[in-house]
Amino acid sequence: MVYSGVFERFFLLGIKKVILSSAQWSKFDLLKRNYPYIDKTLFPALPSGEKGEEHLIFYDEELKEEIYQKYIKGNEHINPYTEEYHRLLGIILGFPPKAVDFFSSGEHEKQPHKKITLQFCGVQCVANIDNLVEDVEWLWEKYPYPESDILIAKYKYEYTDFTYGDIKSVKEAQQHGVAYIEKQLAKPKAAN
């Protein structure tokens, strides 16, 4: 399967300023040639896979230096896939703070019934349905590009999209989702 480069596309449009990318994307070499990046030499926690190692790609050198000084320098000891790693990466990649907390703390595994995925302007993150309104407002404030994308929220196999700024629909979806979860949790479990 070919990786479509959805995050990279928002990066190339100038909307997303930091991305995590690898040779899995066909134009990865273009990114490495034209944009500053951090690889395993500066941040050893960046994972490697069969398609090559991940790189943090930055829109400009100033942003790279700012992120390095603020988040990576002094944290070179962090191991991949740990709570510290996920928290740091979520912040660097511009995910909503509450979503970063929910994922990095492992709550998304402890409360899978509350797990939703949000996607907007090159951000894709796991969030808690209880924080849907706050996370969506945060994304719309951080990425004010209503003509460029539609925010998508996914719960299990259900997708809902939201028009930029339509917070009323987001609140209704959250109320509906929370009520659905509560109803499912209240059902007695079938005997084996």
Backbone torsions as a table, in degrees:
resi	resn	phi	psi	omega
1	MET	NA	137.2	-178.9
2	VAL	-89.6	133.9	175.7
3	TYR	-78.6	128.3	-172.1
4	SER	-80.6	-16.0	178.0
5	GLY	74.4	35.9	-176.8
6	VAL	-61.2	-40.2	-179.8
7	PHE	-69.1	-42.2	179.8
8	GLU	-63.2	-34.8	179.6
9	ARG	-64.5	-42.4	177.2
10	PHE	-67.5	-31.5	175.2
11	PHE	-64.7	-49.0	-178.9
12	LEU	-65.4	-23.9	175.4
13	LEU	-79.9	-7.9	179.8
14	GLY	85.0	8.4	-179.4
15	ILE	-84.0	-50.0	178.6
16	LYS	-93.9	127.0	-173.1
17	LYS	-97.4	-18.2	178.1
18	VAL	-139.5	133.1	177.0
19	ILE	-136.4	162.5	171.7
20	LEU	-108.2	121.8	-176.3
21	SER	-141.7	165.0	178.8
22	SER	-149.3	-180.0	179.5
23	ALA	-65.2	-4.7	175.5
24	GLN	-60.9	-28.4	178.2
25	TRP	-89.7	133.6	-173.3
26	SER	-61.3	-24.6	-178.4
27	LYS	-106.4	23.7	-179.1
28	PHE	-58.9	-41.0	179.6
29	ASP	-61.7	-34.4	175.7
30	LEU	-60.0	-44.0	178.5
31	LEU	-61.9	-47.3	-177.9
32	LYS	-63.9	-33.5	179.6
33	ARG	-73.7	-33.2	-169.6
34	ASN	-109.0	-8.9	-176.3
35	TYR	-135.3	147.8	176.2
36	PRO	-68.7	149.8	-179.0
37	TYR	-147.6	163.6	172.7
38	ILE	-120.0	131.1	177.6
39	ASP	-119.7	-164.6	-176.7
40	LYS	-63.1	-21.0	179.8
41	THR	-66.3	-33.7	178.0
42	LEU	-98.1	-26.6	-178.7
43	PHE	-138.1	84.4	-174.3
44	PRO	-58.1	-18.4	-179.1
45	ALA	-72.2	-14.5	179.6
46	LEU	-60.8	129.0	-173.9
47	PRO	-74.8	157.7	172.8
48	SER	-120.5	143.3	177.8
49	GLY	-135.2	-170.7	-179.4
50	GLU	-66.1	-19.9	178.3
51	LYS	-94.0	5.0	179.6
52	GLY	111.0	176.0	-177.6
53	GLU	-83.3	151.3	178.0
54	GLU	-77.1	148.4	176.3
55	HIS	-129.6	141.1	168.4
56	LEU	-86.9	121.6	-178.0
57	ILE	-108.5	134.7	-175.9
58	PHE	-118.1	148.3	-178.3
59	TYR	-67.8	-31.3	176.7
60	ASP	-151.8	167.8	-175.9
61	GLU	-65.4	-37.0	-179.9
62	GLU	-62.2	-43.4	178.8
63	LEU	-65.3	-41.9	177.4
64	LYS	-57.5	-48.2	-178.6
65	GLU	-64.5	-40.9	178.6
66	GLU	-61.8	-48.1	-180.0
67	ILE	-64.2	-42.9	179.5
68	TYR	-59.0	-50.4	-177.3
69	GLN	-64.8	-39.9	-173.7
70	LYS	-80.5	-36.5	-171.1
71	TYR	-120.7	-32.1	-171.9
72	ILE	-97.4	-45.4	179.9
73	LYS	-57.5	125.2	-177.1
74	GLY	92.5	-11.4	178.8
75	ASN	-113.7	20.7	-178.8
76	GLU	-63.5	-19.9	-178.5
77	HIS	-77.5	-12.6	-175.9
78	ILE	-62.6	137.8	177.7
79	ASN	-90.7	150.1	178.6
80	PRO	-61.4	147.1	172.4
81	TYR	66.7	14.7	175.6
82	THR	-89.2	171.4	178.0
83	GLU	-58.8	-44.1	179.2
84	GLU	-60.0	-44.0	-178.9
85	TYR	-62.0	-49.0	-178.5
86	HIS	-64.8	-38.1	179.2
87	ARG	-64.3	-49.3	-179.4
88	LEU	-61.4	-46.8	-178.8
89	LEU	-64.8	-41.4	178.1
90	GLY	-60.0	-41.5	178.4
91	ILE	-66.3	-47.5	-178.2
92	ILE	-60.3	-39.9	-176.4
93	LEU	-81.3	-1.3	174.9
94	GLY	78.6	40.1	176.9
95	PHE	-89.7	154.3	178.0
96	PRO	-58.6	136.7	-176.8
97	PRO	-54.0	-41.3	-179.5
98	LYS	-68.7	-33.5	176.1
99	ALA	-67.5	-40.2	177.2
100	VAL	-60.1	-45.5	179.1
101	ASP	-62.0	-45.5	-178.1
102	PHE	-60.7	-44.4	-177.3
103	PHE	-76.3	-50.8	-173.4
104	SER	-65.7	-29.6	179.5
105	SER	-77.1	-10.2	-178.2
106	GLY	85.5	3.3	179.9
107	GLU	-62.1	-27.9	178.5
108	HIS	-63.7	-24.7	176.2
109	GLU	-88.3	-33.0	179.2
110	LYS	-75.8	-28.8	-178.9
111	GLN	-128.2	61.8	-176.2
112	PRO	-62.6	-23.3	178.9
113	HIS	-68.3	-16.5	179.8
114	LYS	-101.5	0.0	-173.4
115	LYS	-80.2	126.0	173.1
116	ILE	-127.0	158.9	175.5
117	THR	-114.4	130.7	178.0
118	LEU	-109.9	140.2	178.2
119	GLN	-138.7	125.4	-179.7
120	PHE	-164.8	129.3	173.3
121	CYS	49.5	43.2	177.1
122	GLY	86.1	7.5	174.5
123	VAL	-108.1	130.8	170.0
124	GLN	-134.6	118.6	-175.6
125	CYS	-143.7	159.9	175.3
126	VAL	-91.8	135.8	-178.9
127	ALA	-138.2	169.6	177.4
128	ASN	-97.1	131.2	-178.7
129	ILE	-58.6	-28.1	177.5
130	ASP	-63.0	-22.5	-178.6
131	ASN	-108.5	14.5	-174.8
132	LEU	-53.9	-49.6	-176.6
133	VAL	-61.4	-49.0	-178.9
134	GLU	-62.8	-41.8	-179.3
135	ASP	-66.5	-40.9	178.5
136	VAL	-66.3	-45.0	177.5
137	GLU	-59.1	-41.2	179.3
138	TRP	-62.2	-46.0	179.7
139	LEU	-61.9	-44.1	-179.3
140	TRP	-66.2	-33.1	177.7
141	GLU	-73.2	-42.2	-178.1
142	LYS	-71.9	-34.9	-177.8
143	TYR	-124.1	76.7	-176.1
144	PRO	-81.2	68.1	-177.2
145	TYR	-126.8	69.6	-174.7
146	PRO	-61.7	-27.1	-177.8
147	GLU	-85.1	-11.3	-172.9
148	SER	-93.4	-21.8	-175.0
149	ASP	-162.5	167.3	174.2
150	ILE	-119.6	130.9	178.8
151	LEU	-70.6	130.6	179.6
152	ILE	-116.8	133.2	172.9
153	ALA	-116.7	130.8	-179.2
154	LYS	-120.0	127.9	173.7
155	TYR	-122.7	115.3	-173.9
156	LYS	53.2	-110.3	-178.8
157	TYR	-109.4	10.4	-179.5
158	GLU	-100.7	133.8	178.1
159	TYR	-116.1	140.1	173.3
160	THR	-133.4	135.6	174.4
161	ASP	-114.3	151.5	-175.6
162	PHE	-125.0	132.0	173.7
163	THR	-69.9	137.7	-178.8
164	TYR	-50.4	126.7	176.1
165	GLY	86.9	-7.2	-178.2
166	ASP	-84.2	70.0	-176.1
167	ILE	-67.2	-26.2	177.2
168	LYS	-60.3	-44.0	178.5
169	SER	-66.2	-35.3	178.5
170	VAL	-65.1	-44.9	179.0
171	LYS	-62.4	-42.1	178.7
172	GLU	-63.3	-42.8	179.0
173	ALA	-64.1	-39.7	178.3
174	GLN	-64.0	-46.3	179.7
175	GLN	-61.5	-43.3	179.3
176	HIS	-63.6	-44.9	-179.3
177	GLY	-64.3	-45.2	179.2
178	VAL	-63.3	-42.7	178.5
179	ALA	-62.1	-41.1	178.5
180	TYR	-61.8	-45.5	180.0
181	ILE	-62.9	-45.3	179.7
182	GLU	-60.8	-40.4	178.3
183	LYS	-63.7	-43.1	179.5
184	GLN	-65.5	-39.2	-179.6
185	LEU	-70.7	-26.6	-179.2
186	ALA	-78.8	-17.7	179.9
187	LYS	-66.7	137.2	175.7
188	PRO	-67.6	142.1	179.3
189	LYS	-75.9	140.6	-179.5
190	ALA	-67.7	139.8	177.9
191	ALA	-74.0	140.8	179.8
192	ASN	-86.1	NA	NA
